Amino acid sequence: MLSDVWDDIGRIRHNKNKTRNANELPEKLMKRIITLFTNDGDTVVDPFCGSGTTIKACKDLNRNFIGFDLILENVEISKERII
């Protein structure tokens, strides 16, 4: 049973665990959200893909994805994560 408070997923605190300097969401969190609200083969759109956590989670969970970002560095990081 999943409650409305998720205290089992911590934030990414240390730079050694991050793929970029800015805020980054834990992959476990994105996988849980995607699993709860989509089905295999669904398409998820992430208009601010940042480091690519959402699109990486989609790839792992057999979801299609569309991700884009205005910052070219973020796009490159995202592409590296899914290749």
KOLNUZA-228806 format. One record per residue (C-alpha): residue number from 1; chain; x, y, z; residue in three letters. Coordinates in Angstrom, 3 decimals. Each point is the difference from the previous one (the first is absolute). Example, Ala and Ser with C-alpha at 12.3 -4.5 7.8 and 13.67 -1.06 7.14 Angstrom:
+-----+--------+----------+----------+----------+---------+
| num | cadena |       px |       py |       pz | residuo |
+-----+--------+----------+----------+----------+---------+
|   1 |      A |   12.300 |   -4.500 |    7.800 |     ALA |
|   2 |      A |    1.370 |    3.440 |   -0.660 |     SER |
+-----+--------+----------+----------+----------+---------+
This chain:
+-----+--------+----------+----------+----------+---------+
| num | cadena |       px |       py |       pz | residuo |
+-----+--------+----------+----------+----------+---------+
|   1 |      A |    0.000 |    0.000 |    0.000 |     MET |
|   2 |      A |    1.416 |    3.352 |   -1.021 |     LEU |
|   3 |      A |   -0.806 |    2.990 |    2.174 |     SER |
|   4 |      A |   -0.162 |    3.630 |   -1.056 |     ASP |
|   5 |      A |    3.322 |    0.680 |    1.762 |     VAL |
|   6 |      A |    3.049 |   -1.580 |   -1.590 |     TRP |
|   7 |      A |    2.827 |    0.054 |    2.488 |     ASP |
|   8 |      A |    1.885 |   -2.980 |   -1.423 |     ASP |
|   9 |      A |    1.632 |    1.946 |   -2.852 |     ILE |
|  10 |      A |    2.698 |    2.461 |    0.971 |     GLY |
|  11 |      A |    1.291 |    2.894 |   -2.032 |     ARG |
|  12 |      A |    3.323 |   -0.045 |   -1.820 |     ILE |
|  13 |      A |    2.299 |    1.834 |    2.392 |     ARG |
|  14 |      A |    3.540 |   -0.470 |   -1.190 |     HIS |
|  15 |      A |    1.528 |    1.260 |   -3.230 |     ASN |
|  16 |      A |    1.696 |   -3.367 |   -0.579 |     LYS |
|  17 |      A |   -3.493 |   -1.507 |   -0.533 |     ASN |
|  18 |      A |   -1.231 |    2.738 |   -2.346 |     LYS |
|  19 |      A |    0.362 |    0.179 |   -3.759 |     THR |
|  20 |      A |   -0.064 |    3.815 |    0.006 |     ARG |
|  21 |      A |    0.358 |    2.871 |    2.469 |     ASN |
|  22 |      A |   -3.649 |    1.071 |    0.171 |     ALA |
|  23 |      A |   -2.871 |   -1.656 |    1.837 |     ASN |
|  24 |      A |   -0.538 |   -3.627 |   -0.966 |     GLU |
|  25 |      A |   -2.846 |   -2.339 |    0.919 |     LEU |
|  26 |      A |    0.647 |   -3.548 |    1.218 |     PRO |
|  27 |      A |   -0.610 |   -2.576 |   -2.725 |     GLU |
|  28 |      A |   -1.935 |   -2.154 |    2.488 |     LYS |
|  29 |      A |   -2.505 |    2.844 |    0.488 |     LEU |
|  30 |      A |   -0.572 |    0.464 |   -3.716 |     MET |
|  31 |      A |   -0.388 |   -3.763 |   -0.528 |     LYS |
|  32 |      A |   -2.655 |   -0.130 |    2.713 |     ARG |
|  33 |      A |   -1.958 |    2.924 |   -1.483 |     ILE |
|  34 |      A |    0.215 |   -1.394 |   -3.535 |     ILE |
|  35 |      A |   -1.038 |   -3.480 |    1.150 |     THR |
|  36 |      A |   -2.994 |    1.374 |    1.910 |     LEU |
|  37 |      A |   -1.362 |    2.187 |   -2.774 |     PHE |
|  38 |      A |    0.939 |   -1.684 |   -3.297 |     THR |
|  39 |      A |   -0.082 |   -3.400 |   -1.654 |     ASN |
|  40 |      A |    2.511 |   -1.863 |   -2.183 |     ASP |
|  41 |      A |    0.258 |    1.726 |   -3.370 |     GLY |
|  42 |      A |   -1.461 |    3.320 |    1.174 |     ASP |
|  43 |      A |    1.790 |    3.216 |   -0.932 |     THR |
|  44 |      A |    1.338 |    2.374 |    2.656 |     VAL |
|  45 |      A |    0.891 |    3.592 |   -0.882 |     VAL |
|  46 |      A |    2.656 |    1.828 |    2.038 |     ASP |
|  47 |      A |    0.276 |    3.597 |   -1.254 |     PRO |
|  48 |      A |    2.868 |    0.814 |    2.373 |     PHE |
|  49 |      A |    2.006 |   -3.223 |   -0.164 |     CYS |
|  50 |      A |    3.006 |    1.391 |    1.874 |     GLY |
|  51 |      A |    2.352 |   -2.893 |    0.737 |     SER |
|  52 |      A |   -2.336 |   -2.552 |   -1.590 |     GLY |
|  53 |      A |   -1.211 |   -1.800 |    3.112 |     THR |
|  54 |      A |   -3.565 |   -0.260 |   -1.293 |     THR |
|  55 |      A |    0.938 |   -1.228 |   -3.456 |     ILE |
|  56 |      A |    2.458 |   -2.527 |    1.483 |     LYS |
|  57 |      A |   -2.771 |   -1.310 |    2.251 |     ALA |
|  58 |      A |   -2.354 |   -0.216 |   -2.999 |     CYS |
|  59 |      A |    2.532 |   -1.996 |   -1.969 |     LYS |
|  60 |      A |    0.498 |   -2.412 |    2.912 |     ASP |
|  61 |      A |   -3.776 |   -0.401 |    0.456 |     LEU |
|  62 |      A |   -0.867 |   -0.581 |   -3.680 |     ASN |
|  63 |      A |   -1.662 |    3.381 |   -0.517 |     ARG |
|  64 |      A |    0.436 |    2.244 |   -3.001 |     ASN |
|  65 |      A |    1.288 |    3.466 |    0.788 |     PHE |
|  66 |      A |    0.370 |    3.471 |   -1.420 |     ILE |
|  67 |      A |    2.477 |    2.194 |    1.824 |     GLY |
|  68 |      A |    1.363 |    3.407 |   -0.869 |     PHE |
|  69 |      A |    1.795 |    2.859 |    1.681 |     ASP |
|  70 |      A |    1.178 |    3.478 |   -0.960 |     LEU |
|  71 |      A |    3.479 |   -0.576 |    1.429 |     ILE |
|  72 |      A |    2.161 |   -1.968 |   -2.422 |     LEU |
|  73 |      A |    2.187 |   -1.383 |    2.808 |     GLU |
|  74 |      A |   -3.088 |   -1.615 |    1.569 |     ASN |
|  75 |      A |   -0.995 |   -1.552 |   -3.306 |     VAL |
|  76 |      A |    3.466 |   -1.526 |   -0.388 |     GLU |
|  77 |      A |   -0.057 |   -1.399 |    3.552 |     ILE |
|  78 |      A |   -3.430 |   -1.507 |   -0.634 |     SER |
|  79 |      A |    1.108 |   -1.581 |   -3.263 |     LYS |
|  80 |      A |    3.018 |   -1.580 |    1.696 |     GLU |
|  81 |      A |   -2.223 |   -1.552 |    2.687 |     ARG |
|  82 |      A |   -2.275 |   -1.792 |   -2.449 |     ILE |
|  83 |      A |    2.591 |   -1.281 |   -2.446 |     ILE |
+-----+--------+----------+----------+----------+---------+
